């Protein structure tokens, strides 16, 4: 990444970058109504219960992620990363699973996203 970043979060790993974002998803159709997040180019539905997050820039590796589902009433959806290629295609593919099956939500939901990326080969 070629940006000025806020600093002073202690880490034993060099070049750690955090990206935060959110996506509003429409019920039953699963369409991404809106998304936001610095460092995120797009969040798009790419299949039933499947969403692809595209980053602005390439990074060396994905070190971790936290993805939470926010809903007005309880939903049985568990986010799981299906695949990622942050050093090439700049993508992270996330499935929303109900009983281990990719599923669209029956109500409007919001995804809160935190990505921890390595931006150094050292």
N, CA, C and O atoms as a GROMACS GRO file, in nm:
protein
  488
    1UNK      N    1   0.084  -0.118   0.000
    1UNK     CA    2   0.000   0.000   0.000
    1UNK      C    3   0.088   0.124   0.000
    1UNK      O    4   0.191   0.129   0.068
    2UNK      N    5   0.048   0.219  -0.074
    2UNK     CA    6   0.124   0.343  -0.084
    2UNK      C    7   0.043   0.458  -0.024
    2UNK      O    8  -0.002   0.548  -0.095
    3UNK      N    9   0.026   0.453   0.106
    3UNK     CA   10  -0.052   0.556   0.175
    3UNK      C   11   0.014   0.589   0.308
    3UNK      O   12   0.094   0.512   0.361
    4UNK      N   13  -0.022   0.705   0.359
    4UNK     CA   14   0.016   0.739   0.496
    4UNK      C   15  -0.085   0.672   0.586
    4UNK      O   16  -0.206   0.686   0.567
    5UNK      N   17  -0.036   0.598   0.686
    5UNK     CA   18  -0.124   0.524   0.775
    5UNK      C   19  -0.108   0.573   0.918
    5UNK      O   20   0.000   0.616   0.958
    6UNK      N   21  -0.216   0.565   0.993
    6UNK     CA   22  -0.206   0.592   1.137
    6UNK      C   23  -0.121   0.483   1.198
    6UNK      O   24  -0.126   0.367   1.155
    7UNK      N   25  -0.043   0.518   1.298
    7UNK     CA   26   0.049   0.421   1.354
    7UNK      C   27   0.028   0.403   1.503
    7UNK      O   28  -0.070   0.450   1.560
    8UNK      N   29   0.121   0.334   1.566
    8UNK     CA   30   0.126   0.312   1.709
    8UNK      C   31   0.027   0.207   1.759
    8UNK      O   32  -0.034   0.224   1.865
    9UNK      N   33   0.011   0.100   1.685
    9UNK     CA   34  -0.055  -0.018   1.737
    9UNK      C   35   0.054  -0.124   1.741
    9UNK      O   36   0.104  -0.165   1.636
   10UNK      N   37   0.092  -0.167   1.858
   10UNK     CA   38   0.204  -0.259   1.873
   10UNK      C   39   0.181  -0.392   1.803
   10UNK      O   40   0.073  -0.450   1.813
   11UNK      N   41   0.282  -0.440   1.731
   11UNK     CA   42   0.273  -0.568   1.663
   11UNK      C   43   0.413  -0.624   1.646
   11UNK      O   44   0.507  -0.550   1.617
   12UNK      N   45   0.426  -0.754   1.663
   12UNK     CA   46   0.554  -0.819   1.637
   12UNK      C   47   0.574  -0.842   1.488
   12UNK      O   48   0.686  -0.868   1.443
   13UNK      N   49   0.467  -0.834   1.412
   13UNK     CA   50   0.473  -0.851   1.266
   13UNK      C   51   0.490  -0.714   1.203
   13UNK      O   52   0.418  -0.620   1.236
   14UNK      N   53   0.585  -0.702   1.110
   14UNK     CA   54   0.609  -0.574   1.043
   14UNK      C   55   0.506  -0.551   0.933
   14UNK      O   56   0.460  -0.645   0.870
   15UNK      N   57   0.471  -0.425   0.912
   15UNK     CA   58   0.385  -0.386   0.801
   15UNK      C   59   0.241  -0.431   0.815
   15UNK      O   60   0.179  -0.467   0.716
   16UNK      N   61   0.186  -0.429   0.936
   16UNK     CA   62   0.047  -0.469   0.956
   16UNK      C   63  -0.046  -0.353   0.922
   16UNK      O   64  -0.023  -0.240   0.964
   17UNK      N   65  -0.150  -0.382   0.845
   17UNK     CA   66  -0.249  -0.283   0.804
   17UNK      C   67  -0.388  -0.335   0.840
   17UNK      O   68  -0.418  -0.453   0.821
   18UNK      N   69  -0.471  -0.246   0.890
   18UNK     CA   70  -0.609  -0.281   0.923
   18UNK      C   71  -0.703  -0.209   0.829
   18UNK      O   72  -0.686  -0.090   0.802
   19UNK      N   73  -0.801  -0.281   0.778
   19UNK     CA   74  -0.905  -0.222   0.694
   19UNK      C   75  -1.039  -0.254   0.758
   19UNK      O   76  -1.067  -0.369   0.793
   20UNK      N   77  -1.122  -0.151   0.772
   20UNK     CA   78  -1.254  -0.167   0.831
   20UNK      C   79  -1.358  -0.128   0.727
   20UNK      O   80  -1.340  -0.030   0.654
   21UNK      N   81  -1.467  -0.204   0.721
   21UNK     CA   82  -1.572  -0.171   0.627
   21UNK      C   83  -1.706  -0.225   0.672
   21UNK      O   84  -1.715  -0.295   0.773
   22UNK      N   85  -1.809  -0.192   0.596
   22UNK     CA   86  -1.943  -0.246   0.622
   22UNK      C   87  -2.019  -0.254   0.492
   22UNK      O   88  -1.996  -0.179   0.398
   23UNK      N   89  -2.112  -0.349   0.489
   23UNK     CA   90  -2.196  -0.368   0.371
   23UNK      C   91  -2.340  -0.387   0.417
   23UNK      O   92  -2.366  -0.465   0.509
   24UNK      N   93  -2.432  -0.316   0.353
   24UNK     CA   94  -2.575  -0.335   0.378
   24UNK      C   95  -2.629  -0.427   0.270
   24UNK      O   96  -2.613  -0.401   0.151
   25UNK      N   97  -2.695  -0.536   0.313
   25UNK     CA   98  -2.742  -0.638   0.220
   25UNK      C   99  -2.892  -0.650   0.229
   25UNK      O  100  -2.949  -0.661   0.338
   26UNK      N  101  -2.957  -0.648   0.112
   26UNK     CA  102  -3.103  -0.652   0.102
   26UNK      C  103  -3.153  -0.794   0.122
   26UNK      O  104  -3.092  -0.890   0.075
   27UNK      N  105  -3.265  -0.807   0.193
   27UNK     CA  106  -3.319  -0.940   0.223
   27UNK      C  107  -3.356  -1.019   0.097
   27UNK      O  108  -3.386  -0.961  -0.007
   28UNK      N  109  -3.354  -1.146   0.109
   28UNK     CA  110  -3.388  -1.248   0.009
   28UNK      C  111  -3.310  -1.241  -0.121
   28UNK      O  112  -3.266  -1.344  -0.171
   29UNK      N  113  -3.290  -1.122  -0.177
   29UNK     CA  114  -3.214  -1.112  -0.302
   29UNK      C  115  -3.064  -1.116  -0.276
   29UNK      O  116  -2.986  -1.156  -0.363
   30UNK      N  117  -3.023  -1.075  -0.157
   30UNK     CA  118  -2.881  -1.075  -0.122
   30UNK      C  119  -2.801  -0.965  -0.189
   30UNK      O  120  -2.678  -0.966  -0.181
   31UNK      N  121  -2.866  -0.872  -0.254
   31UNK     CA  122  -2.797  -0.764  -0.324
   31UNK      C  123  -2.731  -0.670  -0.223
   31UNK      O  124  -2.791  -0.637  -0.121
   32UNK      N  125  -2.608  -0.628  -0.253
   32UNK     CA  126  -2.538  -0.530  -0.170
   32UNK      C  127  -2.596  -0.393  -0.204
   32UNK      O  128  -2.570  -0.338  -0.311
   33UNK      N  129  -2.674  -0.337  -0.110
   33UNK     CA  130  -2.738  -0.207  -0.132
   33UNK      C  131  -2.637  -0.094  -0.121
   33UNK      O  132  -2.645   0.005  -0.194
   34UNK      N  133  -2.541  -0.109  -0.030
   34UNK     CA  134  -2.436  -0.008  -0.014
   34UNK      C  135  -2.320  -0.069   0.063
   34UNK      O  136  -2.336  -0.169   0.133
   35UNK      N  137  -2.205  -0.007   0.048
   35UNK     CA  138  -2.087  -0.049   0.125
   35UNK      C  139  -1.999   0.072   0.148
   35UNK      O  140  -2.009   0.173   0.078
   36UNK      N  141  -1.913   0.060   0.248
   36UNK     CA  142  -1.818   0.167   0.276
   36UNK      C  143  -1.693   0.105   0.338
   36UNK      O  144  -1.697  -0.006   0.390
   37UNK      N  145  -1.584   0.178   0.330
   37UNK     CA  146  -1.460   0.134   0.392
   37UNK      C  147  -1.340   0.182   0.314
   37UNK      O  148  -1.327   0.154   0.195
   38UNK      N  149  -1.251   0.255   0.381
   38UNK     CA  150  -1.128   0.297   0.316
   38UNK      C  151  -1.043   0.175   0.286
   38UNK      O  152  -1.023   0.091   0.373
   39UNK      N  153  -0.994   0.165   0.164
   39UNK     CA  154  -0.914   0.050   0.123
   39UNK      C  155  -0.995  -0.057   0.053
   39UNK      O  156  -0.938  -0.156   0.004
   40UNK      N  157  -1.128  -0.040   0.047
   40UNK     CA  158  -1.216  -0.136  -0.020
   40UNK      C  159  -1.268  -0.075  -0.149
   40UNK      O  160  -1.330   0.032  -0.147
   41UNK      N  161  -1.242  -0.142  -0.261
   41UNK     CA  162  -1.291  -0.096  -0.391
   41UNK      C  163  -1.437  -0.132  -0.411
   41UNK      O  164  -1.516  -0.050  -0.458
   42UNK      N  165  -1.475  -0.256  -0.373
   42UNK     CA  166  -1.614  -0.299  -0.390
   42UNK      C  167  -1.643  -0.420  -0.303
   42UNK      O  168  -1.554  -0.493  -0.261
   43UNK      N  169  -1.773  -0.438  -0.277
   43UNK     CA  170  -1.826  -0.559  -0.215
   43UNK      C  171  -1.945  -0.598  -0.300
   43UNK      O  172  -2.041  -0.521  -0.312
   44UNK      N  173  -1.940  -0.718  -0.358
   44UNK     CA  174  -2.044  -0.759  -0.452
   44UNK      C  175  -2.090  -0.901  -0.423
   44UNK      O  176  -2.011  -0.986  -0.381
   45UNK      N  177  -2.218  -0.925  -0.446
   45UNK     CA  178  -2.272  -1.061  -0.436
   45UNK      C  179  -2.224  -1.138  -0.558
   45UNK      O  180  -2.241  -1.093  -0.671
   46UNK      N  181  -2.164  -1.255  -0.536
   46UNK     CA  182  -2.112  -1.335  -0.647
   46UNK      C  183  -2.174  -1.474  -0.651
   46UNK      O  184  -2.131  -1.559  -0.728
   47UNK      N  185  -2.275  -1.497  -0.569
   47UNK     CA  186  -2.346  -1.624  -0.565
   47UNK      C  187  -2.440  -1.624  -0.446
   47UNK      O  188  -2.442  -1.528  -0.370
   48UNK      N  189  -2.515  -1.730  -0.429
   48UNK     CA  190  -2.606  -1.741  -0.316
   48UNK      C  191  -2.524  -1.738  -0.187
   48UNK      O  192  -2.441  -1.825  -0.164
   49UNK      N  193  -2.549  -1.637  -0.104
   49UNK     CA  194  -2.478  -1.622   0.022
   49UNK      C  195  -2.328  -1.599   0.008
   49UNK      O  196  -2.254  -1.615   0.104
   50UNK      N  197  -2.284  -1.560  -0.111
   50UNK     CA  198  -2.140  -1.541  -0.136
   50UNK      C  199  -2.112  -1.397  -0.176
   50UNK      O  200  -2.181  -1.340  -0.261
   51UNK      N  201  -2.010  -1.339  -0.114
   51UNK     CA  202  -1.974  -1.199  -0.138
   51UNK      C  203  -1.824  -1.188  -0.160
   51UNK      O  204  -1.744  -1.249  -0.088
   52UNK      N  205  -1.787  -1.108  -0.259
   52UNK     CA  206  -1.645  -1.086  -0.288
   52UNK      C  207  -1.609  -0.943  -0.249
   52UNK      O  208  -1.670  -0.847  -0.296
   53UNK      N  209  -1.510  -0.932  -0.163
   53UNK     CA  210  -1.456  -0.802  -0.121
   53UNK      C  211  -1.331  -0.779  -0.206
   53UNK      O  212  -1.239  -0.861  -0.205
   54UNK      N  213  -1.328  -0.668  -0.279
   54UNK     CA  214  -1.212  -0.632  -0.360
   54UNK      C  215  -1.142  -0.514  -0.294
   54UNK      O  216  -1.204  -0.412  -0.264
   55UNK      N  217  -1.013  -0.528  -0.273
   55UNK     CA  218  -0.932  -0.424  -0.208
   55UNK      C  219  -0.878  -0.325  -0.310
   55UNK      O  220  -0.866  -0.357  -0.428
   56UNK      N  221  -0.846  -0.205  -0.263
   56UNK     CA  222  -0.788  -0.101  -0.350
   56UNK      C  223  -0.648  -0.140  -0.398
   56UNK      O  224  -0.612  -0.115  -0.512
   57UNK      N  225  -0.572  -0.201  -0.308
   57UNK     CA  226  -0.431  -0.228  -0.338
   57UNK      C  227  -0.393  -0.369  -0.295
   57UNK      O  228  -0.458  -0.428  -0.208
   58UNK      N  229  -0.288  -0.422  -0.356
   58UNK     CA  230  -0.236  -0.554  -0.320
   58UNK      C  231  -0.164  -0.547  -0.186
   58UNK      O  232  -0.106  -0.445  -0.150
   59UNK      N  233  -0.168  -0.659  -0.113
   59UNK     CA  234  -0.094  -0.675   0.012
   59UNK      C  235  -0.022  -0.809   0.006
   59UNK      O  236  -0.053  -0.892  -0.079
   60UNK      N  237   0.073  -0.830   0.096
   60UNK     CA  238   0.149  -0.955   0.096
   60UNK      C  239   0.068  -1.073   0.146
   60UNK      O  240   0.080  -1.184   0.092
   61UNK      N  241  -0.017  -1.052   0.249
   61UNK     CA  242  -0.089  -1.165   0.306
   61UNK      C  243  -0.208  -1.117   0.388
   61UNK      O  244  -0.210  -1.003   0.435
   62UNK      N  245  -0.305  -1.204   0.404
   62UNK     CA  246  -0.417  -1.181   0.495
   62UNK      C  247  -0.381  -1.249   0.626
   62UNK      O  248  -0.364  -1.371   0.630
   63UNK      N  249  -0.370  -1.172   0.734
   63UNK     CA  250  -0.331  -1.227   0.863
   63UNK      C  251  -0.451  -1.267   0.948
   63UNK      O  252  -0.441  -1.356   1.032
   64UNK      N  253  -0.565  -1.201   0.926
   64UNK     CA  254  -0.683  -1.233   1.004
   64UNK      C  255  -0.802  -1.152   0.959
   64UNK      O  256  -0.790  -1.058   0.880
   65UNK      N  257  -0.919  -1.191   1.009
   65UNK     CA  258  -1.041  -1.118   0.977
   65UNK      C  259  -1.145  -1.139   1.085
   65UNK      O  260  -1.145  -1.240   1.155
   66UNK      N  261  -1.232  -1.041   1.097
   66UNK     CA  262  -1.351  -1.051   1.182
   66UNK      C  263  -1.466  -1.000   1.098
   66UNK      O  264  -1.463  -0.887   1.050
   67UNK      N  265  -1.566  -1.083   1.080
   67UNK     CA  266  -1.684  -1.042   1.005
   67UNK      C  267  -1.805  -1.074   1.090
   67UNK      O  268  -1.826  -1.189   1.129
   68UNK      N  269  -1.884  -0.972   1.119
   68UNK     CA  270  -2.003  -0.988   1.204
   68UNK      C  271  -2.128  -0.959   1.124
   68UNK      O  272  -2.128  -0.871   1.037
   69UNK      N  273  -2.234  -1.032   1.154
   69UNK     CA  274  -2.364  -1.010   1.092
   69UNK      C  275  -2.449  -0.930   1.190
   69UNK      O  276  -2.466  -0.970   1.305
   70UNK      N  277  -2.502  -0.816   1.144
   70UNK     CA  278  -2.591  -0.732   1.224
   70UNK      C  279  -2.731  -0.745   1.165
   70UNK      O  280  -2.751  -0.724   1.046
   71UNK      N  281  -2.829  -0.780   1.251
   71UNK     CA  282  -2.966  -0.797   1.203
   71UNK      C  283  -3.064  -0.749   1.311
   71UNK      O  284  -3.032  -0.752   1.430
   72UNK      N  285  -3.183  -0.705   1.268
   72UNK     CA  286  -3.283  -0.654   1.362
   72UNK      C  287  -3.336  -0.766   1.452
   72UNK      O  288  -3.369  -0.742   1.568
   73UNK      N  289  -3.345  -0.887   1.398
   73UNK     CA  290  -3.385  -1.004   1.475
   73UNK      C  291  -3.282  -1.113   1.449
   73UNK      O  292  -3.213  -1.108   1.347
   74UNK      N  293  -3.270  -1.211   1.537
   74UNK     CA  294  -3.166  -1.313   1.520
   74UNK      C  295  -3.174  -1.387   1.386
   74UNK      O  296  -3.283  -1.421   1.338
   75UNK      N  297  -3.059  -1.410   1.327
   75UNK     CA  298  -3.048  -1.488   1.203
   75UNK      C  299  -2.943  -1.596   1.224
   75UNK      O  300  -2.848  -1.578   1.301
   76UNK      N  301  -2.961  -1.706   1.156
   76UNK     CA  302  -2.868  -1.819   1.167
   76UNK      C  303  -2.771  -1.814   1.050
   76UNK      O  304  -2.775  -1.899   0.962
   77UNK      N  305  -2.683  -1.713   1.051
   77UNK     CA  306  -2.583  -1.697   0.945
   77UNK      C  307  -2.445  -1.687   1.007
   77UNK      O  308  -2.422  -1.607   1.097
   78UNK      N  309  -2.354  -1.768   0.957
   78UNK     CA  310  -2.216  -1.766   1.006
   78UNK      C  311  -2.125  -1.728   0.889
   78UNK      O  312  -2.121  -1.800   0.789
   79UNK      N  313  -2.052  -1.616   0.899
   79UNK     CA  314  -1.960  -1.579   0.792
   79UNK      C  315  -1.836  -1.668   0.793
   79UNK      O  316  -1.780  -1.699   0.898
   80UNK      N  317  -1.794  -1.709   0.674
   80UNK     CA  318  -1.674  -1.791   0.660
   80UNK      C  319  -1.599  -1.747   0.535
   80UNK      O  320  -1.659  -1.729   0.429
   81UNK      N  321  -1.466  -1.731   0.547
   81UNK     CA  322  -1.387  -1.698   0.428
   81UNK      C  323  -1.370  -1.823   0.345
   81UNK      O  324  -1.319  -1.925   0.392
   82UNK      N  325  -1.415  -1.815   0.220
   82UNK     CA  326  -1.406  -1.926   0.127
   82UNK      C  327  -1.268  -1.930   0.061
   82UNK      O  328  -1.207  -2.036   0.047
   83UNK      N  329  -1.219  -1.812   0.022
   83UNK     CA  330  -1.087  -1.802  -0.041
   83UNK      C  331  -1.039  -1.658  -0.035
   83UNK      O  332  -1.117  -1.565  -0.010
   84UNK      N  333  -0.909  -1.640  -0.058
   84UNK     CA  334  -0.855  -1.505  -0.064
   84UNK      C  335  -0.730  -1.503  -0.152
   84UNK      O  336  -0.655  -1.600  -0.158
   85UNK      N  337  -0.710  -1.391  -0.217
   85UNK     CA  338  -0.591  -1.366  -0.299
   85UNK      C  339  -0.562  -1.217  -0.289
   85UNK      O  340  -0.593  -1.140  -0.380
   86UNK      N  341  -0.500  -1.177  -0.178
   86UNK     CA  342  -0.473  -1.034  -0.154
   86UNK      C  343  -0.347  -0.986  -0.224
   86UNK      O  344  -0.326  -0.866  -0.238
   87UNK      N  345  -0.262  -1.079  -0.268
   87UNK     CA  346  -0.138  -1.038  -0.335
   87UNK      C  347  -0.152  -1.038  -0.487
   87UNK      O  348  -0.063  -0.988  -0.556
   88UNK      N  349  -0.261  -1.091  -0.540
   88UNK     CA  350  -0.281  -1.094  -0.686
   88UNK      C  351  -0.408  -1.020  -0.725
   88UNK      O  352  -0.404  -0.904  -0.765
   89UNK      N  353  -0.520  -1.090  -0.713
   89UNK     CA  354  -0.650  -1.033  -0.755
   89UNK      C  355  -0.706  -0.932  -0.655
   89UNK      O  356  -0.802  -0.862  -0.687
   90UNK      N  357  -0.648  -0.923  -0.535
   90UNK     CA  358  -0.691  -0.830  -0.429
   90UNK      C  359  -0.832  -0.863  -0.378
   90UNK      O  360  -0.908  -0.773  -0.346
   91UNK      N  361  -0.866  -0.994  -0.371
   91UNK     CA  362  -1.001  -1.032  -0.334
   91UNK      C  363  -1.005  -1.123  -0.212
   91UNK      O  364  -0.911  -1.197  -0.183
   92UNK      N  365  -1.118  -1.114  -0.142
   92UNK     CA  366  -1.151  -1.202  -0.031
   92UNK      C  367  -1.295  -1.245  -0.053
   92UNK      O  368  -1.385  -1.161  -0.063
   93UNK      N  369  -1.319  -1.375  -0.062
   93UNK     CA  370  -1.453  -1.428  -0.086
   93UNK      C  371  -1.509  -1.482   0.045
   93UNK      O  372  -1.447  -1.565   0.111
   94UNK      N  373  -1.628  -1.431   0.081
   94UNK     CA  374  -1.692  -1.466   0.208
   94UNK      C  375  -1.825  -1.535   0.179
   94UNK      O  376  -1.903  -1.488   0.097
   95UNK      N  377  -1.850  -1.647   0.248
   95UNK     CA  378  -1.979  -1.714   0.242
   95UNK      C  379  -2.055  -1.686   0.371
   95UNK      O  380  -1.996  -1.681   0.479
   96UNK      N  381  -2.186  -1.667   0.359
   96UNK     CA  382  -2.275  -1.663   0.474
   96UNK      C  383  -2.342  -1.799   0.481
   96UNK      O  384  -2.418  -1.836   0.391
   97UNK      N  385  -2.315  -1.874   0.587
   97UNK     CA  386  -2.360  -2.012   0.596
   97UNK      C  387  -2.471  -2.029   0.699
   97UNK      O  388  -2.467  -1.971   0.807
   98UNK      N  389  -2.571  -2.110   0.662
   98UNK     CA  390  -2.673  -2.158   0.755
   98UNK      C  391  -2.666  -2.310   0.747
   98UNK      O  392  -2.691  -2.368   0.642
   99UNK      N  393  -2.634  -2.373   0.858
   99UNK     CA  394  -2.616  -2.519   0.863
   99UNK      C  395  -2.516  -2.564   0.756
   99UNK      O  396  -2.538  -2.663   0.687
  100UNK      N  397  -2.405  -2.491   0.744
  100UNK     CA  398  -2.294  -2.521   0.653
  100UNK      C  399  -2.329  -2.508   0.505
  100UNK      O  400  -2.257  -2.560   0.420
  101UNK      N  401  -2.440  -2.439   0.473
  101UNK     CA  402  -2.482  -2.419   0.334
  101UNK      C  403  -2.487  -2.269   0.305
  101UNK      O  404  -2.548  -2.195   0.381
  102UNK      N  405  -2.423  -2.223   0.196
  102UNK     CA  406  -2.433  -2.081   0.160
  102UNK      C  407  -2.579  -2.038   0.145
  102UNK      O  408  -2.656  -2.102   0.072
  103UNK      N  409  -2.617  -1.930   0.214
  103UNK     CA  410  -2.757  -1.891   0.223
  103UNK      C  411  -2.772  -1.740   0.220
  103UNK      O  412  -2.693  -1.668   0.281
  104UNK      N  413  -2.873  -1.691   0.147
  104UNK     CA  414  -2.908  -1.549   0.152
  104UNK      C  415  -2.996  -1.526   0.275
  104UNK      O  416  -3.074  -1.612   0.314
  105UNK      N  417  -2.982  -1.410   0.334
  105UNK     CA  418  -3.060  -1.376   0.453
  105UNK      C  419  -3.206  -1.351   0.417
  105UNK      O  420  -3.237  -1.300   0.310
  106UNK      N  421  -3.295  -1.387   0.509
  106UNK     CA  422  -3.438  -1.362   0.490
  106UNK      C  423  -3.477  -1.220   0.531
  106UNK      O  424  -3.593  -1.181   0.517
  107UNK      N  425  -3.382  -1.143   0.582
  107UNK     CA  426  -3.408  -1.005   0.622
  107UNK      C  427  -3.288  -0.918   0.586
  107UNK      O  428  -3.179  -0.969   0.557
  108UNK      N  429  -3.307  -0.788   0.588
  108UNK     CA  430  -3.196  -0.696   0.565
  108UNK      C  431  -3.092  -0.716   0.675
  108UNK      O  432  -3.125  -0.726   0.793
  109UNK      N  433  -2.966  -0.721   0.634
  109UNK     CA  434  -2.857  -0.736   0.730
  109UNK      C  435  -2.745  -0.639   0.695
  109UNK      O  436  -2.743  -0.579   0.588
  110UNK      N  437  -2.653  -0.627   0.787
  110UNK     CA  438  -2.533  -0.548   0.764
  110UNK      C  439  -2.414  -0.635   0.804
  110UNK      O  440  -2.419  -0.704   0.906
  111UNK      N  441  -2.308  -0.631   0.725
  111UNK     CA  442  -2.184  -0.700   0.759
  111UNK      C  443  -2.084  -0.597   0.808
  111UNK      O  444  -2.059  -0.497   0.741
  112UNK      N  445  -2.026  -0.621   0.924
  112UNK     CA  446  -1.918  -0.538   0.976
  112UNK      C  447  -1.789  -0.616   0.952
  112UNK      O  448  -1.778  -0.732   0.990
  113UNK      N  449  -1.692  -0.552   0.888
  113UNK     CA  450  -1.573  -0.620   0.839
  113UNK      C  451  -1.448  -0.557   0.898
  113UNK      O  452  -1.431  -0.435   0.896
  114UNK      N  453  -1.360  -0.641   0.951
  114UNK     CA  454  -1.226  -0.599   0.994
  114UNK      C  455  -1.126  -0.694   0.933
  114UNK      O  456  -1.131  -0.814   0.957
  115UNK      N  457  -1.034  -0.641   0.854
  115UNK     CA  458  -0.930  -0.722   0.789
  115UNK      C  459  -0.794  -0.681   0.843
  115UNK      O  460  -0.765  -0.562   0.857
  116UNK      N  461  -0.712  -0.779   0.874
  116UNK     CA  462  -0.574  -0.755   0.916
  116UNK      C  463  -0.484  -0.809   0.807
  116UNK      O  464  -0.485  -0.928   0.778
  117UNK      N  465  -0.407  -0.719   0.746
  117UNK     CA  466  -0.325  -0.754   0.631
  117UNK      C  467  -0.178  -0.727   0.658
  117UNK      O  468  -0.144  -0.638   0.736
  118UNK      N  469  -0.092  -0.803   0.595
  118UNK     CA  470   0.052  -0.779   0.603
  118UNK      C  471   0.095  -0.705   0.478
  118UNK      O  472   0.068  -0.749   0.366
  119UNK      N  473   0.161  -0.594   0.498
  119UNK     CA  474   0.201  -0.510   0.387
  119UNK      C  475   0.353  -0.501   0.379
  119UNK      O  476   0.409  -0.397   0.344
  120UNK      N  477   0.419  -0.612   0.411
  120UNK     CA  478   0.565  -0.615   0.408
  120UNK      C  479   0.610  -0.757   0.382
  120UNK      O  480   0.545  -0.851   0.427
  121UNK      N  481   0.719  -0.773   0.311
  121UNK     CA  482   0.773  -0.907   0.289
  121UNK      C  483   0.880  -0.942   0.390
  121UNK      O  484   0.943  -1.047   0.380
  122UNK      N  485   0.901  -0.853   0.488
  122UNK     CA  486   1.002  -0.876   0.592
  122UNK      C  487   0.943  -0.958   0.705
  122UNK      O  488   1.012  -0.988   0.803
   0.00000   0.00000   0.00000
